[in-house]
Amino acid sequence: MMVISVPVFVYLSYPMFLAAYRALKNRNLNMDVMYSMEIGVAFISRILGTFKIILSSEFLFDETAILLATFLTLGKYLEQKEKEKHRKR
């Protein structure tokens, strides 16, 4: 499951991590920083649970990081479409 989900996770979350990095570089806290922290913690806990490093296998939430990234990406996409629609009016 992890082999399949890592490329999807990277593809979906890379723009958010990049935006969060730029915001932190400019000393600005915005929603991208919060989203990146959520997704990053979910992904790291999944890795730690998979390899039983700190967390046990009871803490396997394989879908959590990907679902967060998917819903946040979908929300940003829908927001952008609505902004474009209102600009054309």
CYANA upper distance limits for C-alpha pairs under 8 A (distance plus 0.5 A):
  1 MET  CA      5 SER  CA      6.71
  1 MET  CA     62 ASP  CA      8.08
  2 MET  CA      6 VAL  CA      6.46
  2 MET  CA     62 ASP  CA      7.85
  3 VAL  CA      7 PRO  CA      8.14
  4 ILE  CA      8 VAL  CA      7.81
  5 SER  CA      9 PHE  CA      6.50
  5 SER  CA     66 ILE  CA      7.87
  6 VAL  CA     10 VAL  CA      6.61
  7 PRO  CA     11 TYR  CA      6.56
  8 VAL  CA     12 LEU  CA      6.62
  8 VAL  CA     66 ILE  CA      7.80
  9 PHE  CA     13 SER  CA      6.34
  9 PHE  CA     65 ALA  CA      7.72
  9 PHE  CA     66 ILE  CA      6.05
  9 PHE  CA     69 ALA  CA      7.60
 10 VAL  CA     14 TYR  CA      6.02
 12 LEU  CA     16 MET  CA      8.47
 12 LEU  CA     66 ILE  CA      8.38
 12 LEU  CA     69 ALA  CA      6.36
 12 LEU  CA     70 THR  CA      7.13
 12 LEU  CA     73 THR  CA      7.42
 13 SER  CA     17 PHE  CA      6.72
 13 SER  CA     36 SER  CA      8.18
 13 SER  CA     39 ILE  CA      8.21
 13 SER  CA     69 ALA  CA      6.21
 14 TYR  CA     18 LEU  CA      6.56
 15 PRO  CA     19 ALA  CA      6.62
 16 MET  CA     20 ALA  CA      6.57
 16 MET  CA     32 ASP  CA      6.32
 16 MET  CA     33 VAL  CA      8.41
 16 MET  CA     35 TYR  CA      7.76
 16 MET  CA     36 SER  CA      6.66
 17 PHE  CA     21 TYR  CA      6.56
 17 PHE  CA     32 ASP  CA      7.85
 17 PHE  CA     33 VAL  CA      8.10
 17 PHE  CA     36 SER  CA      6.06
 18 LEU  CA     22 ARG  CA      6.78
 19 ALA  CA     23 ALA  CA      6.66
 19 ALA  CA     32 ASP  CA      6.69
 19 ALA  CA     33 VAL  CA      8.19
 20 ALA  CA     24 LEU  CA      6.62
 20 ALA  CA     30 ASN  CA      8.17
 20 ALA  CA     32 ASP  CA      5.49
 20 ALA  CA     33 VAL  CA      5.01
 20 ALA  CA     36 SER  CA      7.14
 21 TYR  CA     25 LYS  CA      6.51
 21 TYR  CA     33 VAL  CA      8.15
 22 ARG  CA     26 ASN  CA      6.80
 23 ALA  CA     27 ARG  CA      6.71
 23 ALA  CA     28 ASN  CA      5.46
 23 ALA  CA     29 LEU  CA      6.80
 23 ALA  CA     30 ASN  CA      7.52
 23 ALA  CA     32 ASP  CA      8.41
 23 ALA  CA     33 VAL  CA      7.82
 24 LEU  CA     28 ASN  CA      5.90
 24 LEU  CA     29 LEU  CA      6.99
 24 LEU  CA     33 VAL  CA      8.09
 29 LEU  CA     33 VAL  CA      6.74
 30 ASN  CA     34 MET  CA      7.40
 31 MET  CA     35 TYR  CA      6.59
 32 ASP  CA     36 SER  CA      6.47
 33 VAL  CA     37 MET  CA      6.71
 34 MET  CA     38 GLU  CA      6.79
 35 TYR  CA     39 ILE  CA      6.67
 35 TYR  CA     72 LEU  CA      8.37
 36 SER  CA     40 GLY  CA      6.26
 37 MET  CA     41 VAL  CA      6.50
 38 GLU  CA     42 ALA  CA      6.75
 39 ILE  CA     43 PHE  CA      6.60
 39 ILE  CA     65 ALA  CA      5.76
 39 ILE  CA     66 ILE  CA      8.48
 39 ILE  CA     68 LEU  CA      7.00
 39 ILE  CA     69 ALA  CA      7.21
 40 GLY  CA     44 ILE  CA      6.54
 40 GLY  CA     65 ALA  CA      8.11
 41 VAL  CA     45 SER  CA      6.50
 42 ALA  CA     46 ARG  CA      6.70
 42 ALA  CA     61 PHE  CA      8.26
 42 ALA  CA     64 THR  CA      6.97
 42 ALA  CA     65 ALA  CA      5.66
 43 PHE  CA     47 ILE  CA      6.88
 43 PHE  CA     64 THR  CA      8.44
 43 PHE  CA     65 ALA  CA      5.95
 44 ILE  CA     48 LEU  CA      6.68
 45 SER  CA     49 GLY  CA      6.46
 45 SER  CA     55 LEU  CA      7.94
 45 SER  CA     59 PHE  CA      8.01
 45 SER  CA     60 LEU  CA      8.25
 46 ARG  CA     50 THR  CA      6.46
 46 ARG  CA     59 PHE  CA      7.70
 46 ARG  CA     60 LEU  CA      6.08
 46 ARG  CA     61 PHE  CA      6.52
 46 ARG  CA     62 ASP  CA      6.67
 47 ILE  CA     51 PHE  CA      6.79
 48 LEU  CA     52 LYS  CA      6.16
 48 LEU  CA     53 ILE  CA      5.60
 48 LEU  CA     54 ILE  CA      6.39
 48 LEU  CA     55 LEU  CA      6.26
 48 LEU  CA     56 SER  CA      8.49
 49 GLY  CA     53 ILE  CA      7.15
 49 GLY  CA     54 ILE  CA      7.50
 49 GLY  CA     55 LEU  CA      5.29
 49 GLY  CA     56 SER  CA      5.84
 49 GLY  CA     57 SER  CA      5.58
 49 GLY  CA     58 GLU  CA      7.90
 49 GLY  CA     59 PHE  CA      6.12
 49 GLY  CA     60 LEU  CA      6.03
 50 THR  CA     56 SER  CA      8.39
 50 THR  CA     57 SER  CA      6.72
 50 THR  CA     60 LEU  CA      7.07
 52 LYS  CA     56 SER  CA      5.66
 52 LYS  CA     57 SER  CA      6.74
 55 LEU  CA     59 PHE  CA      6.90
 56 SER  CA     60 LEU  CA      8.50
 61 PHE  CA     65 ALA  CA      8.36
 62 ASP  CA     66 ILE  CA      8.21
 63 GLU  CA     67 LEU  CA      6.35
 64 THR  CA     68 LEU  CA      6.59
 65 ALA  CA     69 ALA  CA      6.70
 66 ILE  CA     70 THR  CA      6.44
 67 LEU  CA     71 PHE  CA      6.51
 68 LEU  CA     72 LEU  CA      6.55
 69 ALA  CA     73 THR  CA      6.47
 70 THR  CA     74 LEU  CA      6.52
 71 PHE  CA     75 GLY  CA      6.51
 72 LEU  CA     76 LYS  CA      6.70
 73 THR  CA     77 TYR  CA      6.64
 74 LEU  CA     78 LEU  CA      6.67
 75 GLY  CA     79 GLU  CA      6.58
 76 LYS  CA     80 GLN  CA      6.63
 77 TYR  CA     81 LYS  CA      6.78
 78 LEU  CA     82 GLU  CA      6.76
 79 GLU  CA     83 LYS  CA      6.74
 80 GLN  CA     84 GLU  CA      6.73
 81 LYS  CA     85 LYS  CA      6.68
 82 GLU  CA     86 HIS  CA      6.76
 83 LYS  CA     87 ARG  CA      6.70
 84 GLU  CA     88 LYS  CA      7.00
 85 LYS  CA     89 ARG  CA      7.53
